[in-house]
Amino acid sequence: MTKSDTGLRLPVERGCPFAPPAEYERLREQAPISKVRLVSGTEVWWVSGHEEGRAVLADNRFSSDRRKDGFPLFNVDAETLHQLRSQPPLMVGMDGAEHAAARRPVIGEFTVKRLAALRPRIQAIVDHFIDDLLATDQRPVDLVQALSLPVPSLVISELLGVPYTDHDFFQSCTAVAVRRTSSPQDRRRALAELRAYIDDLITRKEAEPGDDLFGRQITRHRQEGTLDHAGLVSLAFLLLTAGHETTANMISLGVIGLLTHPEQLALITADPGRTPMAVEELLRYFAIADTVAGRVATEDVRIGGVSIKAGEGVIVSGLSANWDPAVFKNPAELDVERGARHHLAFGFGPHQCLGQNLARMELQIVFDTLFRRIPTLRLAAPVEDLPFKTDAVIYGAYELPVTW
């Protein structure tokens, strides 16, 4: 059963870092698939139940192509929409065989086996920034700038072969792109600058491929006679923008969650073998992206007893799904022993996050190392006083003052 007008207007800002907006729970209880409106006035389907969300994400009758009429887009003006439809799609905007063909060449770079070889280097990176943290005489320290941002930025830079000296540039561009309050003009400018930077980077790598992800891709494509400059630029754009912002914010949120739940922190410090489960629970609990995916129906589909017509837009709420009590008992409780690996923080189905194994490993190493080396770490300000990214598509903390 659905309501034609639920009263919900998207996006909804979170009022608290430890709970979804109350409207999400209300809608999930009333009807896990409901009609809502975007700020533009466009009506779309809002999927807030866990079972229903997985069903949509696994169904190839829902398209990821942002160029299609009906695809739910936030804060996009006519010029941005024209640009979007005139450019080749990113991998996340492809469907079916096209998506599989684009994903297949790079999926081997993110297997558990390949990433295990990176563990010593990631550990060294984390230790380096914690060394700097401990060496400073300043208190408190902003953990966002000291650890949360630089660790994933350096990791993804080394993995992709991007000069880390440019991290301030691509972080600032990404921040403008994900901020809900950014104007369409500012977002276009930031994305254009970032794309131009990446285009030049790929051109230089084509001239001299190195032993990094893009160097290996260029070499392989040349051997197969399939080198596609524009395709590599799109891939680089996707991996660079997605590869640090989400993990950086999850580090900050995870630290906040553990410091404010000391009994849960004690479990993983006593037994680091629990950390992988703790990471899954933190991902479920915070779900830093409220909306895990947008889709548009390519034909009439019936999901969860609801008929969705061809051309209608659909948004799956990962945050709401991750707090679905039908799947996660007492979802408002942070329980690091829950074993919540079936959360939707990384999506589900063919578009499930390519870099999820890398993100998991980074988070595990950071939490284990940080609380082992600084066991007296504590927040230097009340949680309610921390500036959270309520205006961002990707939720997190702008600043995280800590001391020890």
C-alpha positions as CSV (number, residue, x, y, z in Angstrom):
1,M,0.0,0.0,0.0
2,T,1.4,3.4,-0.9
3,K,0.4,7.0,-0.3
4,S,0.3,9.4,-3.3
5,D,1.8,12.2,-1.2
6,T,3.6,11.3,2.0
7,G,4.7,14.9,2.7
8,L,8.4,14.0,2.5
9,R,10.6,16.3,0.5
10,L,14.1,15.2,-0.4
11,P,16.8,15.6,0.6
12,V,16.2,15.5,4.4
13,E,19.0,16.7,6.7
14,R,19.9,14.5,9.6
15,G,19.3,16.1,13.0
16,C,21.5,13.7,14.9
17,P,24.6,11.7,13.9
18,F,23.2,8.6,15.7
19,A,19.8,8.2,14.0
20,P,18.1,8.6,10.6
21,P,15.6,11.4,10.3
22,A,12.3,10.5,12.0
23,E,10.5,10.7,8.7
24,Y,12.4,7.7,7.4
25,E,11.1,5.4,10.2
26,R,7.6,6.8,9.7
27,L,7.6,6.0,6.0
28,R,9.2,2.6,6.4
29,E,6.5,1.6,8.9
30,Q,3.7,2.9,6.8
31,A,4.9,1.7,3.4
32,P,8.4,0.6,2.6
33,I,7.9,1.9,-1.0
34,S,6.3,5.3,-1.0
35,K,5.9,8.4,-3.3
36,V,8.0,11.4,-2.2
37,R,9.0,14.6,-3.9
38,L,12.4,16.1,-4.7
39,V,13.1,19.7,-4.0
40,S,12.5,20.3,-7.7
41,G,8.9,19.0,-7.3
42,T,9.5,15.8,-9.2
43,E,7.7,12.8,-7.7
44,V,9.7,9.6,-7.2
45,W,9.5,6.3,-5.4
46,W,11.3,6.1,-2.1
47,V,12.4,2.6,-1.1
48,S,13.0,2.5,2.7
49,G,12.7,-1.2,3.5
50,H,15.8,-3.5,3.4
51,E,14.2,-6.4,1.5
52,E,12.6,-4.0,-1.0
53,G,15.8,-2.1,-1.4
54,R,17.8,-5.2,-2.3
55,A,15.1,-6.3,-4.7
56,V,15.3,-3.0,-6.6
57,L,19.1,-3.0,-6.7
58,A,19.3,-6.6,-8.0
59,D,16.6,-6.1,-10.7
60,N,17.9,-5.2,-14.2
61,R,14.6,-3.6,-15.1
62,F,15.8,-0.6,-13.1
63,S,18.4,1.5,-15.0
64,S,21.4,3.3,-13.5
65,D,21.7,5.5,-16.6
66,R,21.5,9.1,-15.4
67,R,20.8,10.3,-18.9
68,K,17.4,8.6,-19.1
69,D,14.2,10.6,-18.6
70,G,12.8,10.0,-15.1
71,F,16.1,9.3,-13.4
72,P,16.0,11.0,-10.0
73,L,18.6,13.9,-9.9
74,F,19.2,16.4,-7.2
75,N,19.9,20.1,-7.7
76,V,20.5,19.7,-11.5
77,D,19.7,22.6,-13.8
78,A,19.0,22.5,-17.6
79,E,22.7,23.1,-18.5
80,T,24.0,20.4,-16.2
81,L,21.4,18.0,-17.5
82,H,22.5,18.8,-21.1
83,Q,26.1,18.2,-20.2
84,L,25.2,14.9,-18.5
85,R,23.4,13.6,-21.5
86,S,26.1,14.7,-24.0
87,Q,29.0,13.0,-22.1
88,P,29.9,9.3,-22.0
89,P,28.4,7.7,-18.8
90,L,30.5,6.8,-15.8
91,M,30.6,3.1,-14.9
92,V,28.0,3.8,-12.2
93,G,25.6,5.1,-14.9
94,M,25.9,2.0,-17.2
95,D,23.6,-1.0,-17.4
96,G,23.8,-4.6,-18.3
97,A,26.5,-5.8,-20.6
98,E,28.0,-2.3,-21.0
99,H,28.4,-2.1,-17.2
100,A,29.9,-5.6,-16.9
101,A,32.4,-4.9,-19.7
102,A,33.5,-1.7,-18.1
103,R,33.8,-3.3,-14.6
104,R,35.5,-6.5,-15.6
105,P,39.0,-5.1,-16.4
106,V,39.4,-3.4,-13.0
107,I,37.6,-5.8,-10.7
108,G,40.8,-7.8,-10.3
109,E,42.5,-4.8,-8.8
110,F,40.2,-4.9,-5.8
111,T,40.1,-8.6,-4.9
112,V,40.8,-9.6,-1.3
113,K,44.0,-11.4,-2.5
114,R,45.4,-8.4,-4.4
115,L,44.5,-5.9,-1.6
116,A,46.2,-8.2,1.0
117,A,49.5,-7.3,-0.6
118,L,48.8,-3.6,0.1
119,R,48.1,-4.2,3.8
120,P,51.7,-3.5,4.9
121,R,51.8,-0.3,3.0
122,I,48.4,0.8,4.3
123,Q,49.6,0.0,7.8
124,A,52.8,2.1,7.3
125,I,50.6,5.0,6.1
126,V,48.4,4.8,9.1
127,D,51.4,4.6,11.5
128,H,53.0,7.6,9.8
129,F,50.0,9.9,10.4
130,I,49.6,8.6,14.0
131,D,53.3,9.3,14.5
132,D,52.7,12.9,13.4
133,L,49.7,13.0,15.7
134,L,51.6,11.9,18.7
135,A,54.6,14.2,17.9
136,T,52.5,17.4,18.1
137,D,52.4,19.5,21.2
138,Q,49.0,20.9,20.2
139,R,45.8,19.8,21.9
140,P,43.2,19.2,20.8
141,V,43.9,17.9,17.3
142,D,41.4,17.8,14.5
143,L,41.3,14.1,13.6
144,V,39.7,14.8,10.2
145,Q,42.7,16.8,9.0
146,A,45.3,14.7,10.9
147,L,44.1,11.2,10.0
148,S,40.7,10.7,8.5
149,L,41.3,12.6,5.2
150,P,45.0,12.0,4.6
151,V,45.0,8.2,5.1
152,P,42.4,7.3,2.3
153,S,43.7,10.1,0.1
154,L,47.3,8.8,0.2
155,V,46.1,5.2,-0.2
156,I,44.0,5.9,-3.3
157,S,46.7,8.2,-4.7
158,E,49.3,5.4,-4.5
159,L,46.9,2.8,-5.8
160,L,45.8,4.8,-8.8
161,G,49.2,6.6,-9.4
162,V,47.9,10.1,-8.6
163,P,50.5,12.5,-7.1
164,Y,49.6,12.9,-3.5
165,T,50.8,16.5,-3.6
166,D,47.6,17.2,-5.6
167,H,45.3,15.8,-2.8
168,D,44.1,19.3,-1.6
169,F,42.9,20.0,-5.1
170,F,40.8,16.9,-5.7
171,Q,39.5,16.9,-2.1
172,S,38.2,20.5,-2.5
173,C,36.7,19.7,-5.9
174,T,35.0,16.6,-4.5
175,A,33.7,18.5,-1.5
176,V,32.0,21.1,-3.7
177,A,30.5,18.3,-5.8
178,V,28.9,16.4,-2.9
179,R,27.7,19.4,-0.9
180,R,23.9,19.8,-1.3
181,T,24.1,23.5,-0.9
182,S,26.5,24.0,-3.8
183,S,24.9,25.7,-6.7
184,P,24.7,23.8,-10.0
185,Q,27.2,26.3,-11.5
186,D,29.8,25.7,-8.7
187,R,29.3,22.0,-9.0
188,R,29.8,22.1,-12.8
189,R,32.9,24.2,-12.3
190,A,34.4,21.9,-9.7
191,L,33.7,18.7,-11.7
192,A,35.0,20.3,-14.9
193,E,38.3,21.3,-13.2
194,L,38.6,17.8,-11.8
195,R,37.9,16.1,-15.1
196,A,40.5,18.4,-16.9
197,Y,43.1,17.4,-14.2
198,I,42.3,13.7,-14.7
199,D,42.4,14.0,-18.5
200,D,45.9,15.4,-18.3
201,L,46.9,12.8,-15.8
202,I,45.8,9.9,-18.1
203,T,47.5,11.6,-21.0
204,R,50.8,11.6,-19.1
205,K,50.3,8.0,-18.0
206,E,49.7,6.9,-21.6
207,A,53.1,8.4,-22.5
208,E,54.8,6.6,-19.6
209,P,52.7,3.9,-17.9
210,G,53.8,3.1,-14.3
211,D,53.2,0.2,-12.0
212,D,49.9,1.4,-10.7
213,L,46.2,0.7,-11.5
214,F,46.0,3.0,-14.5
215,G,49.4,2.1,-15.8
216,R,48.4,-1.5,-15.8
217,Q,45.1,-0.7,-17.4
218,I,46.9,1.3,-20.2
219,T,49.4,-1.5,-20.8
220,R,46.7,-4.2,-21.0
221,H,44.4,-2.2,-23.3
222,R,47.4,-1.5,-25.6
223,Q,48.2,-5.2,-25.8
224,E,44.6,-6.0,-26.6
225,G,44.2,-3.0,-29.0
226,T,41.3,-1.6,-26.9
227,L,42.9,1.6,-25.5
228,D,40.1,4.2,-24.9
229,H,41.3,7.5,-23.5
230,A,37.9,8.8,-22.7
231,G,36.9,5.6,-21.0
232,L,40.0,5.7,-18.8
233,V,39.4,9.3,-17.9
234,S,35.8,8.4,-16.8
235,L,37.1,5.4,-14.8
236,A,39.8,7.6,-13.1
237,F,37.2,10.2,-12.4
238,L,35.0,7.7,-10.7
239,L,37.7,5.9,-8.6
240,L,39.3,9.1,-7.5
241,T,36.1,10.9,-6.4
242,A,34.6,7.7,-4.8
243,G,37.9,6.4,-3.3
244,H,38.6,8.8,-0.5
245,E,35.6,11.0,0.6
246,T,33.4,8.1,1.8
247,T,36.2,6.3,3.7
248,A,37.5,9.5,5.2
249,N,34.0,10.3,6.6
250,M,33.6,6.7,7.8
251,I,36.8,6.9,9.8
252,S,35.6,10.0,11.6
253,L,32.1,8.6,12.3
254,G,33.5,5.3,13.4
255,V,35.8,7.0,15.9
256,I,32.9,9.1,17.2
257,G,30.7,5.9,17.5
258,L,33.3,3.9,19.4
259,L,34.4,6.8,21.7
260,T,30.7,7.4,22.6
261,H,30.1,3.7,23.2
262,P,33.1,2.7,25.4
263,E,31.7,-0.7,26.1
264,Q,31.8,-1.5,22.4
265,L,35.3,0.0,22.0
266,A,36.5,-2.2,24.9
267,L,35.4,-5.3,23.0
268,I,37.6,-4.7,20.0
269,T,40.6,-3.4,22.0
270,A,40.4,-6.6,24.0
271,D,40.1,-8.7,20.9
272,P,41.1,-7.2,17.5
273,G,39.5,-10.2,15.9
274,R,36.2,-8.5,16.5
275,T,37.2,-5.4,14.4
276,P,36.0,-6.8,11.1
277,M,32.5,-7.3,12.6
278,A,32.7,-3.8,14.2
279,V,33.4,-2.2,10.9
280,E,30.3,-3.9,9.4
281,E,28.2,-2.6,12.2
282,L,29.6,0.9,12.0
283,L,28.9,0.9,8.3
284,R,25.3,-0.2,9.0
285,Y,24.8,2.2,11.8
286,F,26.0,5.4,10.1
287,A,25.4,4.5,6.4
288,I,27.2,7.7,5.4
289,A,25.2,8.0,2.2
290,D,21.5,8.4,2.9
291,T,20.6,7.3,-0.6
292,V,22.5,4.3,-1.8
293,A,21.3,4.5,-5.4
294,G,18.9,6.1,-7.8
295,R,17.2,4.1,-10.6
296,V,14.6,4.6,-13.3
297,A,12.2,1.8,-14.3
298,T,12.6,0.7,-17.9
299,E,9.4,-1.3,-17.9
300,D,6.5,-1.8,-15.5
301,V,7.8,-3.6,-12.4
302,R,6.1,-4.9,-9.3
303,I,8.2,-4.8,-6.1
304,G,7.0,-5.5,-2.6
305,G,3.4,-5.4,-3.7
306,V,3.8,-2.0,-5.4
307,S,3.5,-1.3,-9.1
308,I,6.2,0.9,-10.5
309,K,5.6,2.2,-14.0
310,A,8.2,2.4,-16.8
311,G,9.9,5.9,-16.7
312,E,9.3,6.4,-12.9
313,G,12.3,7.3,-10.8
314,V,13.3,5.3,-7.7
315,I,15.6,6.1,-4.8
316,V,16.8,3.4,-2.4
317,S,17.5,4.7,1.0
318,G,20.5,2.7,2.4
319,L,20.3,4.5,5.7
320,S,16.6,3.6,6.2
321,A,17.2,0.0,5.0
322,N,20.1,-0.4,7.4
323,W,17.8,0.5,10.3
324,D,15.0,-1.8,9.3
325,P,14.0,-3.7,12.5
326,A,12.7,-6.6,10.4
327,V,16.3,-7.3,9.5
328,F,18.4,-5.7,12.3
329,K,17.0,-6.2,15.8
330,N,17.1,-3.0,17.9
331,P,18.8,-1.1,15.0
332,A,19.3,2.0,17.2
333,E,21.8,0.1,19.3
334,L,25.4,0.0,18.2
335,D,26.4,-3.6,18.6
336,V,29.9,-4.5,17.2
337,E,29.1,-8.2,17.6
338,R,25.9,-8.0,15.5
339,G,27.6,-9.4,12.3
340,A,25.7,-6.9,10.0
341,R,27.5,-7.7,6.8
342,H,24.2,-7.7,4.8
343,H,23.8,-4.0,5.2
344,L,23.4,-1.7,2.2
345,A,26.2,0.8,2.8
346,F,28.0,-0.6,-0.2
347,G,24.9,-1.1,-2.2
348,F,23.8,-4.5,-3.6
349,G,23.6,-6.3,-6.9
350,P,25.7,-5.7,-10.0
351,H,26.6,-2.1,-9.0
352,Q,27.8,-3.0,-5.5
353,C,30.8,-0.8,-4.6
354,L,33.9,-1.9,-6.4
355,G,36.2,-0.7,-3.7
356,Q,34.4,-2.1,-0.7
357,N,37.3,-4.6,0.2
358,L,39.7,-1.7,0.2
359,A,37.5,0.4,2.4
360,R,37.0,-2.4,4.9
361,M,40.7,-3.0,5.2
362,E,41.5,0.7,5.7
363,L,38.9,1.0,8.4
364,Q,40.1,-2.1,10.2
365,I,43.7,-1.0,10.2
366,V,42.8,2.6,11.3
367,F,40.6,1.5,14.2
368,D,42.9,-1.2,15.5
369,T,46.0,1.0,15.2
370,L,44.6,4.2,16.5
371,F,43.1,2.8,19.7
372,R,46.1,0.5,20.3
373,R,48.6,3.3,20.0
374,I,46.5,6.0,21.7
375,P,44.3,4.1,24.2
376,T,43.4,7.3,26.1
377,L,42.0,9.0,23.0
378,R,38.8,11.0,23.8
379,L,36.6,13.6,22.2
380,A,37.6,17.2,23.1
381,A,34.1,18.5,22.6
382,P,30.6,17.2,23.2
383,V,29.1,15.3,20.3
384,E,26.2,17.7,20.0
385,D,28.8,20.5,19.4
386,L,30.5,18.8,16.5
387,P,29.9,20.3,13.1
388,F,28.4,17.5,11.0
389,K,28.0,17.5,7.2
390,T,24.2,18.0,7.2
391,D,24.5,19.8,3.9
392,A,26.3,17.0,2.1
393,V,25.2,13.9,0.1
394,I,28.0,12.0,2.0
395,Y,27.5,12.4,5.7
396,G,30.4,12.9,8.1
397,A,32.1,15.4,10.3
398,Y,33.7,18.6,9.2
399,E,35.9,18.7,12.3
400,L,36.7,16.1,15.0
401,P,38.6,17.6,17.9
402,V,40.3,14.9,20.0
403,T,42.8,14.8,22.8
404,W,44.5,12.1,25.0
